[in-house]
């Protein structure tokens, strides 16, 4: 039971970190100020990434395009802004994870931001 609770807590924390990264990116790029919207985007984006990565041979490319498509669908500005939001979210997630793991020694990951 304890490991199930720990897994749920880890998932929620990782989702909130991924949502925070997308929130920061969307705030900077698209001037959208809605954290809950970013958390839902992280969740849907993670699902899109997981499904896209199942494609043989080109899975990573399909997954990346699916993730950017989710951002494009959820935020204004078109594909270019979506790609920029994705890149800024990746940078933000990497920095957030670094701070939480190196400075505070928490062992946290980001869910919903690929490669972070």
C-alpha positions in Angstrom: 0.0 0.0 0.0 2.8 2.4 0.8 4.5 1.9 -2.6 1.2 2.6 -4.3 0.8 5.9 -2.4 4.4 6.7 -3.1 3.9 6.1 -6.8 0.8 8.3 -6.8 2.6 11.1 -5.0 5.6 10.8 -7.4 3.2 11.0 -10.4 1.4 14.0 -9.0 4.6 15.8 -8.2 6.1 15.0 -11.6 2.9 16.2 -13.3 2.9 19.4 -11.3 6.5 20.0 -12.3 5.8 19.4 -16.0 2.8 21.7 -15.7 4.9 24.4 -14.1 7.4 24.2 -17.0 4.6 24.5 -19.6 3.0 27.3 -17.6 6.3 29.3 -17.5 6.8 28.7 -21.3 3.2 29.6 -22.2 3.4 32.7 -20.0 6.5 33.9 -21.7 5.6 32.9 -25.3 1.8 33.2 -25.5 1.1 35.4 -22.5 -1.3 32.8 -21.1 -1.5 32.8 -17.3 -3.3 29.6 -16.3 -1.5 26.9 -14.4 -4.3 24.4 -14.4 -4.5 24.7 -18.2 -0.8 23.9 -18.3 -1.1 20.9 -16.0 -3.9 19.4 -18.3 -1.7 20.2 -21.3 1.2 18.3 -19.6 -1.1 15.3 -19.0 -2.6 15.2 -22.5 0.9 15.9 -24.0 2.4 12.9 -22.1 -0.4 10.7 -23.4 0.2 11.9 -27.0 3.9 11.4 -26.6 3.4 7.8 -25.3 1.0 6.9 -28.1 3.2 8.5 -30.8 6.3 6.7 -29.5 4.6 3.4 -30.3 5.1 4.0 -34.0 7.9 1.8 -35.3 11.0 3.4 -36.8 9.8 7.0 -36.6 8.2 6.9 -33.1 10.3 9.6 -31.5 9.6 12.0 -34.4 5.8 11.2 -34.4 5.8 11.5 -30.6 7.5 14.9 -30.7 5.0 16.2 -33.4 2.1 14.8 -31.4 3.3 16.6 -28.3 3.8 19.9 -30.2 0.3 19.4 -31.7 -1.2 19.2 -28.2 0.5 22.5 -27.3 -0.7 24.0 -30.6 -4.2 22.8 -29.8 -4.2 24.1 -26.3 -2.4 27.5 -26.8 -2.8 30.4 -29.3 -0.2 31.3 -31.9 0.1 28.4 -34.3 2.8 25.7 -34.8 5.8 28.1 -34.5 4.6 29.3 -31.1 3.8 25.8 -30.0 7.3 24.6 -30.9 8.8 27.6 -29.0 6.6 26.9 -26.0 7.8 23.3 -26.1 11.4 24.3 -26.2 11.0 26.8 -23.4 9.1 24.3 -21.4 11.9 21.8 -21.9 14.5 24.3 -20.7 12.3 25.3 -17.7 11.7 21.7 -16.7 15.4 21.0 -16.9 16.1 23.9 -14.6 13.3 23.1 -12.2 14.4 19.4 -12.0 18.0 20.5 -11.5 17.0 22.8 -8.6 14.8 20.2 -7.0 17.2 17.3 -7.4 20.7 18.9 -6.9 19.9 21.7 -4.5 17.1 20.1 -2.5 18.0 16.4 -3.2 14.4 15.4 -3.9 14.8 13.0 -6.8 11.9 14.5 -8.8 11.1 14.1 -12.5 8.9 16.1 -14.9 5.9 14.4 -16.5 4.5 15.9 -19.6 7.7 17.4 -20.9 9.7 15.0 -23.0 13.4 14.6 -22.3 13.4 16.6 -19.1 
